[in-house]
Amino acid sequence: MKILKSDQIREVDAYTIKNEPIASVDLMERAAMTITRKVADYYAQETNVKLFIGPGNNGGDGLAVARQLLEFGFLPEVYLLKITNKLSPDAEINLERLKKINRIKIYEISNEKDLPQLQKNDLLVDGLFGSGLSRKLEGLPSQLVKYLNCSGADIIAIDIPSGLFGEDNRANDRDSIIKATYTFTFQMPKLSFLFPENESFVGQWEVMDIGLMQEAIDEIDSGYFMLAQEDIASKIMQRKKFSHKGTYGHALLVSGSYGKMGAAVLSAKACLRTGCGLVTAHVPKVGYEIIQTALPEAMISIDWSDIIFTHVQDLENYSCVGIGPGIGTKQNTQKALLNLFERVKKPMIIDADALNILGEHKEWIKNIPENSILTPHPKEFERLVGENGDDYSGIQQQINFAVKNKLILVLKGAFTSIALPDGTCYFNSTGNPGMATAGSGDVLTGVILSLVGQGYHPAEAAKIGVYLHGLAGDLASNEIGQEAMIASDIIENIGNAYLTLKTN
């Protein structure tokens, strides 16, 4: 799924209106109905629904929703924000349609004294300002937004919470943005929905298909995408009848140290469970019995050191090398990491302590093989590139890092983002808060290492791996809930995730 900028979405609207063909007011009616149905699904007809309407097309959507709610048995109230005497043409049409029905009370808000009494059990529908907003809210609009936010009532935002910009909110007034309970957005998410700092504004969001023409979406260039199940499913390689373990690659996982062997076990097990034919875990001597006992399917390469990673001798037999989970950051381990970068010629997977070492030696980044995959969490990312101050800047830093260094950077989080060397960025649509648990990142390293080892291009391995990992977490959550989930539950559901991709 492409993620378009606000002005690009308007281009798609215009193309659809011209080529479907459909009148703009009828497209508004279609969009409004998707919101109306959601209100009817989520709330009883007895709910006191109050719609707050701005002068633009977002207000027009809200006016259409008000009229449609009558047909669904609701008796809503409408509050027009009067900051101008002019409405957009389609909003004007919907206001006249509403007045003709003469069953809905319409009030005007011209100053602070006009603000209505609100109750916590009211439902407020935000139709004040849409994605076309280009400056922060001030004056009466800002006062109204703050007033609605303080009501304690549920708020449904039409398309986008009023006051929130679709992309970059660095210059915005965050106190003057609607804090929605639900946001029902049209056709595709806005980029700003995917940033942690905007969660309190967007609430739970859902994409509503309003029938914009796909050919128009396809023709518009975008550097941002959302991973979709059908796309991931189509990329899964089909196993051949006469294949054998050597067909599916031999991955080397450099992991573990004294006191951190659990990371090595989790990552190696995930690598095997994701389908790699052979997995060798390179561990210090202290990890020999642990790996042999916990994971008999894995082979073992023993380090010279008893307790840390210091050297890997033979690299010729491996289709892919991953490093990081649990290796620590001791001086000898740092030297061994640089040595590994200089010797490995194929794309690597780099995570955890290997990233922490890179954060101390940024000059080593140039030694990493092209198309290698780095999988930091936000703090590890900060150590690599420095603090960014906000999420939009962070995404730009992530993309710039990938392009400059010809690497793939996977930034882990609620909508894990994958920046590729060509400047494109993909956001994941699977996963849940239950995956915020120790070892979850080690599992992801193993999953992606397995896919690269099997012969997937690193960019595809990163996308498939992130999606598969999140899907396995979702299936685990369905079984035991988010609170009880541990990293091993994600591993145990990788097979179910594959089956889900194949059958749905």
C-alpha positions as CSV (number, residue, x, y, z in Angstrom):
1,M,0.0,0.0,0.0
2,K,1.4,3.4,-1.0
3,I,1.4,6.2,1.5
4,L,0.8,9.5,-0.3
5,K,1.3,13.0,0.8
6,S,-1.8,15.1,1.4
7,D,-1.5,17.1,-1.8
8,Q,-1.1,13.8,-3.7
9,I,-4.3,12.4,-2.2
10,R,-6.1,15.4,-3.5
11,E,-4.7,14.6,-7.0
12,V,-6.2,11.1,-6.7
13,D,-9.5,12.6,-5.6
14,A,-9.5,14.8,-8.7
15,Y,-8.6,12.0,-11.0
16,T,-11.3,9.8,-9.6
17,I,-13.9,12.5,-9.9
18,K,-12.9,13.1,-13.6
19,N,-12.4,9.5,-14.7
20,E,-14.9,7.3,-12.8
21,P,-16.7,9.7,-13.4
22,I,-18.4,10.8,-10.2
23,A,-19.5,14.2,-8.9
24,S,-17.3,15.5,-6.0
25,V,-20.3,15.7,-3.7
26,D,-21.2,12.1,-4.5
27,L,-17.6,11.0,-3.7
28,M,-18.1,12.9,-0.4
29,E,-21.3,11.0,0.2
30,R,-19.5,7.7,-0.4
31,A,-16.7,8.6,2.0
32,A,-19.1,9.8,4.7
33,M,-21.1,6.6,4.6
34,T,-18.0,4.6,5.6
35,I,-17.8,6.8,8.7
36,T,-21.5,6.6,9.4
37,R,-21.4,2.8,9.3
38,K,-18.5,2.8,11.8
39,V,-20.5,5.0,14.2
40,A,-23.5,2.7,13.9
41,D,-21.2,-0.4,14.5
42,Y,-19.5,1.1,17.6
43,Y,-22.3,3.1,19.3
44,A,-25.9,2.7,20.3
45,Q,-28.6,4.8,18.6
46,E,-29.3,6.5,22.0
47,T,-25.8,8.0,22.0
48,N,-25.7,11.8,22.1
49,V,-23.7,12.5,18.9
50,K,-22.4,16.0,18.4
51,L,-20.6,16.8,15.1
52,F,-18.2,19.7,14.9
53,I,-18.0,21.1,11.4
54,G,-15.4,23.3,9.8
55,P,-15.7,25.3,6.6
56,G,-13.9,22.9,4.2
57,N,-14.5,19.5,2.7
58,N,-13.8,17.8,6.0
59,G,-16.8,19.7,7.3
60,G,-18.7,18.6,4.3
61,D,-18.0,15.0,5.2
62,G,-19.2,15.7,8.7
63,L,-22.5,17.3,7.5
64,A,-23.1,14.2,5.2
65,V,-22.4,11.9,8.2
66,A,-25.0,13.9,10.3
67,R,-27.7,13.4,7.7
68,Q,-26.9,9.7,7.2
69,L,-26.9,9.1,10.9
70,L,-30.6,10.0,10.9
71,E,-31.2,7.1,8.6
72,F,-29.4,4.8,11.0
73,G,-31.7,5.9,13.9
74,F,-29.5,8.5,15.6
75,L,-30.5,12.1,16.4
76,P,-27.3,14.0,16.2
77,E,-26.5,17.7,16.8
78,V,-24.4,19.8,14.5
79,Y,-22.1,22.7,15.6
80,L,-20.7,24.9,12.8
81,L,-17.4,26.6,13.5
82,K,-17.9,30.1,12.1
83,I,-14.5,31.5,11.2
84,T,-15.7,32.5,7.8
85,N,-19.0,33.1,6.0
86,K,-18.0,30.8,3.2
87,L,-18.1,27.0,3.1
88,S,-16.5,24.9,0.4
89,P,-19.1,24.2,-2.4
90,D,-19.7,20.6,-1.4
91,A,-20.0,21.5,2.3
92,E,-22.5,24.1,1.3
93,I,-24.5,21.6,-0.6
94,N,-24.6,19.2,2.4
95,L,-25.6,22.0,4.8
96,E,-28.6,22.8,2.6
97,R,-29.5,19.2,2.4
98,L,-29.4,19.0,6.2
99,K,-31.5,22.1,6.6
100,K,-34.2,20.7,4.3
101,I,-34.6,17.7,6.5
102,N,-35.3,20.0,9.5
103,R,-34.8,17.3,12.1
104,I,-31.3,18.1,13.2
105,K,-30.4,21.0,15.4
106,I,-27.7,23.2,13.9
107,Y,-25.8,25.6,16.2
108,E,-23.0,28.1,15.3
109,I,-19.8,28.6,17.3
110,S,-18.7,32.2,16.7
111,N,-16.9,32.8,20.0
112,E,-16.0,31.0,23.2
113,K,-19.4,31.7,24.7
114,D,-21.0,29.4,22.1
115,L,-19.2,26.3,23.2
116,P,-21.8,23.7,24.1
117,Q,-22.1,21.7,27.3
118,L,-20.4,18.3,26.8
119,Q,-20.9,15.1,28.8
120,K,-18.4,12.2,29.1
121,N,-21.0,9.8,27.5
122,D,-21.4,12.0,24.4
123,L,-19.8,11.0,21.1
124,L,-18.0,13.9,19.4
125,V,-17.3,13.7,15.7
126,D,-14.4,15.8,14.5
127,G,-15.1,17.3,11.0
128,L,-13.3,20.6,11.6
129,F,-10.2,20.4,9.4
130,G,-8.8,17.8,7.1
131,S,-5.5,16.8,5.6
132,G,-5.3,20.0,3.6
133,L,-4.5,22.0,6.8
134,S,-1.1,23.7,6.3
135,R,-0.7,25.8,9.4
136,K,-1.2,25.3,13.1
137,L,-4.5,26.1,14.7
138,E,-4.9,29.4,16.6
139,G,-7.6,31.5,18.0
140,L,-11.2,30.1,18.2
141,P,-10.3,26.8,16.4
142,S,-7.5,26.1,18.9
143,Q,-9.9,26.9,21.8
144,L,-12.5,24.6,20.4
145,V,-10.0,21.7,20.0
146,K,-8.7,22.1,23.5
147,Y,-12.3,22.2,24.8
148,L,-13.2,19.0,23.0
149,N,-10.1,17.3,24.3
150,C,-10.9,18.2,27.9
151,S,-14.5,16.8,27.6
152,G,-13.5,13.2,28.4
153,A,-15.9,12.0,25.7
154,D,-15.0,9.7,22.8
155,I,-14.0,11.5,19.7
156,I,-14.1,10.1,16.2
157,A,-11.9,12.0,13.7
158,I,-13.0,12.0,10.0
159,D,-9.9,11.2,7.9
160,I,-7.4,12.9,10.2
161,P,-7.6,14.5,13.7
162,S,-8.1,18.3,13.2
163,G,-4.9,20.2,13.7
164,L,-2.6,17.3,12.8
165,F,-0.6,17.6,9.6
166,G,-0.3,14.6,7.3
167,E,3.4,14.4,7.3
168,D,5.7,16.9,9.2
169,N,4.5,18.2,12.5
170,R,7.7,19.8,13.7
171,A,6.3,23.3,13.5
172,N,2.9,22.4,14.8
173,D,1.2,23.3,18.1
174,R,0.7,20.0,19.7
175,D,-1.7,21.4,22.3
176,S,-4.1,22.4,19.4
177,I,-4.6,18.9,17.9
178,I,-7.7,16.8,18.4
179,K,-7.0,13.7,20.6
180,A,-9.2,11.2,18.8
181,T,-10.4,7.9,20.2
182,Y,-10.8,6.6,16.7
183,T,-9.6,7.9,13.4
184,F,-11.2,6.6,10.2
185,T,-9.0,7.7,7.4
186,F,-9.8,7.5,3.7
187,Q,-8.1,5.1,1.3
188,M,-4.6,5.0,2.9
189,P,-3.0,6.1,6.2
190,K,-1.3,9.4,6.6
191,L,2.4,9.3,7.2
192,S,2.1,11.0,10.6
193,F,-0.2,8.2,11.8
194,L,2.9,5.9,11.9
195,F,4.9,8.0,14.4
196,P,4.9,7.2,18.1
197,E,4.7,10.8,19.0
198,N,1.3,11.1,17.3
199,E,-0.4,8.1,19.0
200,S,-2.3,10.3,21.5
201,F,-3.9,12.3,18.6
202,V,-4.7,9.4,16.2
203,G,-5.9,6.8,18.7
204,Q,-7.0,3.6,17.0
205,W,-7.1,4.2,13.3
206,E,-8.5,2.3,10.4
207,V,-8.3,2.8,6.6
208,M,-11.7,3.1,4.9
209,D,-11.8,2.2,1.2
210,I,-13.8,5.0,-0.6
211,G,-13.2,3.7,-4.1
212,L,-10.5,6.1,-5.3
213,M,-9.1,4.9,-8.6
214,Q,-6.1,2.6,-8.2
215,E,-4.6,3.6,-11.5
216,A,-4.2,7.1,-10.3
217,I,-2.6,5.9,-7.1
218,D,-0.2,3.7,-9.1
219,E,0.9,6.6,-11.3
220,I,2.0,8.8,-8.4
221,D,5.5,8.4,-7.1
222,S,5.9,7.8,-3.4
223,G,8.8,6.9,-1.3
224,Y,6.6,5.5,1.5
225,F,4.7,2.2,1.6
226,M,2.9,0.0,4.0
227,L,3.5,-3.8,3.9
228,A,0.4,-5.7,2.9
229,Q,-0.3,-9.4,3.4
230,E,-1.0,-10.2,-0.3
231,D,2.3,-8.6,-1.3
232,I,4.3,-10.5,1.3
233,A,2.6,-13.8,0.6
234,S,3.4,-13.5,-3.1
235,K,7.1,-13.3,-2.3
236,I,7.4,-16.5,-0.3
237,M,9.5,-19.1,-2.2
238,Q,7.8,-22.4,-2.9
239,R,9.9,-25.5,-1.9
240,K,10.7,-28.0,-4.6
241,K,10.2,-31.7,-4.2
242,F,13.8,-32.7,-4.7
243,S,15.3,-30.0,-2.6
244,H,17.5,-30.8,0.4
245,K,18.9,-29.0,3.5
246,G,21.8,-27.6,1.4
247,T,19.2,-26.0,-0.9
248,Y,18.0,-23.6,1.8
249,G,21.3,-22.1,2.8
250,H,23.8,-22.3,5.7
251,A,23.6,-19.3,8.1
252,L,26.3,-18.4,10.6
253,L,25.1,-16.7,13.7
254,V,27.7,-15.0,15.9
255,S,26.0,-14.6,19.2
256,G,26.2,-15.1,23.0
257,S,28.7,-14.5,25.8
258,Y,28.9,-15.4,29.4
259,G,25.5,-14.6,30.9
260,K,23.9,-13.8,27.6
261,M,23.5,-17.2,26.0
262,G,19.7,-17.0,25.9
263,A,20.0,-14.4,23.1
264,A,22.0,-16.9,21.0
265,V,19.5,-19.7,21.6
266,L,16.5,-17.6,20.7
267,S,18.1,-16.2,17.5
268,A,19.4,-19.5,16.3
269,K,16.1,-21.2,17.0
270,A,14.2,-18.5,15.1
271,C,16.6,-18.9,12.2
272,L,15.9,-22.6,12.0
273,R,12.2,-22.2,12.4
274,T,12.0,-19.7,9.5
275,G,13.4,-22.4,7.2
276,C,17.1,-22.1,6.8
277,G,18.6,-25.5,5.9
278,L,21.6,-25.3,8.2
279,V,22.4,-23.0,11.1
280,T,25.8,-22.8,12.8
281,A,25.9,-20.8,16.0
282,H,29.3,-19.4,16.8
283,V,29.6,-19.0,20.5
284,P,32.3,-18.9,23.2
285,K,33.2,-22.1,24.9
286,V,30.8,-21.4,27.8
287,G,27.9,-21.7,25.3
288,Y,28.8,-25.1,23.9
289,E,26.7,-27.3,26.2
290,I,23.9,-24.7,26.3
291,I,23.4,-24.7,22.5
292,Q,23.8,-28.5,22.2
293,T,21.1,-29.0,24.8
294,A,18.7,-26.3,24.0
295,L,18.9,-26.5,20.2
296,P,20.1,-29.9,18.9
297,E,19.2,-29.0,15.3
298,A,22.0,-26.3,15.3
299,M,25.7,-26.9,14.6
300,I,28.3,-25.1,16.7
301,S,31.4,-23.1,16.0
302,I,33.5,-22.6,19.1
303,D,35.3,-19.4,19.8
304,W,38.9,-19.3,21.1
305,S,37.6,-17.5,24.2
306,D,35.7,-19.1,27.1
307,I,33.3,-16.2,27.6
308,I,33.2,-13.8,24.6
309,F,33.4,-13.5,20.9
310,T,37.0,-12.9,19.6
311,H,37.3,-14.6,16.2
312,V,35.7,-16.7,13.5
313,Q,38.1,-18.8,11.5
314,D,36.3,-20.2,8.5
315,L,33.7,-18.1,6.6
316,E,33.7,-19.8,3.2
317,N,30.8,-22.3,3.8
318,Y,28.2,-19.8,4.9
319,S,25.5,-18.2,2.7
320,C,25.0,-15.4,5.2
321,V,26.4,-14.1,8.5
322,G,24.5,-12.5,11.3
323,I,26.1,-11.0,14.4
324,G,25.1,-9.2,17.6
325,P,22.6,-11.0,19.9
326,G,24.3,-11.2,23.3
327,I,27.9,-10.8,22.2
328,G,28.7,-7.9,24.6
329,T,30.9,-5.0,23.9
330,K,34.3,-6.0,25.3
331,Q,37.5,-4.7,23.6
332,N,38.4,-8.0,22.0
333,T,34.9,-8.4,20.7
334,Q,35.0,-4.9,19.1
335,K,38.3,-5.9,17.3
336,A,36.7,-9.1,16.2
337,L,33.6,-7.3,14.8
338,L,35.8,-5.0,12.7
339,N,37.8,-8.0,11.5
340,L,34.5,-9.7,10.5
341,F,33.3,-6.7,8.5
342,E,36.6,-6.7,6.6
343,R,36.4,-10.4,5.7
344,V,32.8,-10.9,4.9
345,K,31.9,-10.0,1.4
346,K,28.2,-10.8,1.4
347,P,25.3,-8.8,3.0
348,M,25.2,-9.4,6.8
349,I,22.6,-9.0,9.5
350,I,23.8,-6.7,12.3
351,D,21.9,-6.3,15.6
352,A,22.1,-5.6,19.3
353,D,25.6,-5.4,20.8
354,A,27.1,-5.2,17.3
355,L,25.1,-2.0,16.8
356,N,26.2,-0.7,20.2
357,I,29.8,-1.2,19.1
358,L,29.2,0.6,15.9
359,G,27.7,3.4,17.8
360,E,31.1,3.9,19.4
361,H,33.0,3.4,16.1
362,K,30.9,5.0,13.4
363,E,34.0,5.1,11.1
364,W,33.6,1.3,10.8
365,I,30.2,1.7,9.0
366,K,32.1,2.1,5.7
367,N,33.5,-1.5,6.2
368,I,30.1,-3.1,6.3
369,P,29.2,-5.0,3.1
370,E,26.6,-3.3,0.9
371,N,23.0,-4.3,1.4
372,S,23.7,-5.5,4.9
373,I,20.7,-5.2,7.2
374,L,20.9,-3.3,10.5
375,T,18.1,-3.8,13.0
376,P,18.3,-1.2,15.8
377,H,15.7,-0.3,18.3
378,P,15.3,3.5,18.8
379,K,18.0,3.9,21.4
380,E,20.5,1.9,19.3
381,F,19.5,4.0,16.3
382,E,20.2,7.2,18.2
383,R,23.7,5.9,19.1
384,L,24.3,5.4,15.3
385,V,23.0,8.7,14.0
386,G,22.5,11.0,17.0
387,E,19.3,12.4,18.6
388,N,16.7,13.6,16.2
389,G,14.2,15.4,18.5
390,D,11.1,14.1,16.7
391,D,9.9,11.1,14.7
392,Y,9.6,12.8,11.3
393,S,13.2,13.9,11.5
394,G,14.1,10.4,12.6
395,I,12.6,8.8,9.5
396,Q,14.5,11.3,7.3
397,Q,17.7,10.3,9.2
398,Q,16.9,6.7,8.7
399,I,16.4,7.0,5.0
400,N,19.5,9.2,4.6
401,F,21.6,6.7,6.5
402,A,20.4,3.9,4.3
403,V,21.1,5.8,1.1
404,K,24.5,7.2,2.1
405,N,25.9,3.9,3.3
406,K,24.1,1.6,0.8
407,L,22.6,-0.4,3.7
408,I,19.2,-1.5,4.8
409,L,18.1,-0.1,8.1
410,V,15.2,-1.7,10.0
411,L,14.0,0.6,12.9
412,K,12.1,-1.5,15.3
413,G,8.8,-0.2,16.8
414,A,5.0,-0.3,16.6
415,F,5.2,0.2,12.8
416,T,8.7,-1.0,12.2
417,S,10.2,1.0,9.3
418,I,12.5,-0.4,6.7
419,A,14.7,2.1,4.8
420,L,16.3,0.8,1.6
421,P,19.4,2.1,-0.2
422,D,17.2,3.5,-3.0
423,G,15.5,5.9,-0.6
424,T,12.2,4.1,-0.2
425,C,10.8,3.3,3.2
426,Y,8.3,0.5,4.2
427,F,6.2,0.4,7.3
428,N,5.1,-2.9,8.9
429,S,1.4,-3.5,9.5
430,T,1.7,-6.5,11.8
431,G,2.8,-6.9,15.5
432,N,1.4,-5.8,18.8
433,P,2.6,-4.4,22.2
434,G,2.9,-8.0,23.6
435,M,6.1,-8.2,21.5
436,A,7.8,-5.6,23.7
437,T,9.5,-8.3,25.6
438,A,13.1,-9.5,26.2
439,G,14.4,-11.5,23.2
440,S,11.9,-10.3,20.6
441,G,14.6,-8.5,18.7
442,D,16.9,-11.5,18.8
443,V,14.1,-13.5,17.2
444,L,13.8,-11.0,14.4
445,T,17.5,-11.2,13.8
446,G,17.2,-15.0,13.4
447,V,14.2,-14.6,11.1
448,I,15.9,-12.2,8.7
449,L,19.2,-14.1,8.8
450,S,17.3,-17.2,7.8
451,L,15.7,-15.6,4.8
452,V,18.9,-14.0,3.5
453,G,20.6,-17.4,4.0
454,Q,17.9,-19.1,2.0
455,G,18.6,-16.8,-1.0
456,Y,16.1,-14.0,-0.6
457,H,17.4,-10.6,-1.7
458,P,18.3,-8.6,1.5
459,A,15.6,-6.0,0.8
460,E,12.9,-8.7,0.4
461,A,14.3,-10.6,3.4
462,A,13.9,-7.5,5.6
463,K,10.3,-6.9,4.5
464,I,9.2,-10.5,4.7
465,G,11.1,-11.0,7.9
466,V,9.6,-8.0,9.7
467,Y,6.1,-8.9,8.5
468,L,6.4,-12.6,9.4
469,H,7.8,-11.8,12.8
470,G,4.9,-9.4,13.6
471,L,2.4,-11.9,12.3
472,A,3.8,-14.6,14.5
473,G,3.5,-12.2,17.4
474,D,-0.1,-11.5,16.5
475,L,-1.0,-15.2,16.4
476,A,0.7,-15.7,19.7
477,S,-1.2,-12.8,21.2
478,N,-4.5,-14.4,20.0
479,E,-3.6,-17.6,21.9
480,I,-2.3,-16.3,25.2
481,G,-2.8,-12.5,25.2
482,Q,-0.2,-9.7,25.1
483,E,0.7,-9.6,28.8
484,A,1.8,-13.2,29.0
485,M,3.8,-13.3,25.7
486,I,7.5,-14.1,25.7
487,A,9.9,-14.3,22.8
488,S,9.7,-18.1,22.5
489,D,6.0,-17.7,21.8
490,I,6.8,-15.7,18.7
491,I,9.2,-18.5,17.5
492,E,6.5,-21.2,18.1
493,N,4.1,-19.3,15.9
494,I,6.4,-18.7,12.9
495,G,5.0,-21.9,11.3
496,N,1.5,-20.7,11.8
497,A,2.4,-17.3,10.3
498,Y,3.7,-19.1,7.2
499,L,0.5,-21.1,7.0
500,T,-1.6,-17.9,7.4
501,L,0.2,-16.3,4.5
502,K,-0.3,-19.3,2.3
503,T,-4.0,-19.8,3.1
504,N,-5.4,-16.3,3.3
